[in-house]
Amino acid sequence: MSKPIIHVAIAILLHQNKVLVGWREAKQHQGNKHEFPGGKVEEGESPLAACRREIYEEVGIGLHDWHAFDVIVHEYEDVIVKLHLFHASVPAALLNEIQQPWSWYSREELLNLNFPKANQAMIQRLYWPHQIKISDQLETFKQLRQDQLLYWRVEGTQAEIIEISELSVEKLSRLIVNVDLYQQLNSIQQQVISAIHLKQSQLMALKPGDLQLGKRYLAACHDLASMQQAQQIGCDAILLSPILPTATHPEVVALGWEQFKNWVSQVDLPVFALGGLQAGDLAGAQEQGAYGIAGMRFL
């Protein structure tokens, strides 16, 4: 006998570096676990309409700008659940309207909460290590720590395609590549790659709905307009530079920490500070609102 299929709309609500989470009562399916807000898609209802309705009913706020996040199918012993995931930013003006018992958790805290198994893939996507190493050498993996990702900053020549084909799945899962290189990878490599990098020029040419469903995007930004564009089209995180003067681009005017903090406060995505930083600058950068740091020389 085939298992019933339940379609569920799930919302990932973001504010700064926090994610909204609740608790499932014992009487519910997969009860006594943490959960993201959402609920069943009713007959004749689209998943997005169900998401909007559930967030208004459960959380108490109405949001207009939603982005498709992923579609995940998970089979339990008694039922098959198809999760239709959407994410949206919650403006500060609506924070006081959020009903109890929903609470904000950091992305790190999500890793230690008791979620249903079907939610594990989205939790892994929401969490980012706090350091990104930038290099044009895959040999850098030998120096990479477990709490770091590697952005392999190359254009994607045939030789580089061959070089990346020799990486293990574990290394691919910690690798960020530019969208031009990503499009040349095979389906298995695309499935496990950690994130897709967008240059600012590539970012600004996109509109909501253009990003590939279920993929994590890291946007390179140099001004507030591009940061807001990254959020508007549904990117997952931002590389903001240059924060401090750099030897590689001495002619570029650095933002400075005051400007950095001001801009970061106006988006709800994790922002990695890039430019003139050392490994020991992580804590100081986080005090200024950064999620993490990135660089070529701090390893």
Secondary structure, DSSP 4 states (H G I P E B T S, - for coil): -PPPEEEEEEEEEEETTEEEEEEE-TTSTT-SEEE-SEEEPPTT--HHHHHHHHIIIII-------EEEEEEEEE-SS-EEEEEEEEEE--GGGGGGPPTT-EEEEHHHHTTS---GGGHHHHHHH---SEEEEES-GGGGGT--TTEEEEE-----HHHHHHHTTS-HHHHTTEEEEHHHHTTS-HHHHHH-SEEEE-HHHHHT--TT-SPTT--EEEEESSHHHHHHHHHHT-SEEEE--SS--SS-TTSPP-HHHHHHHHHTT--S-EEEESS--GGGHHHHHHTT-SEEEESS--
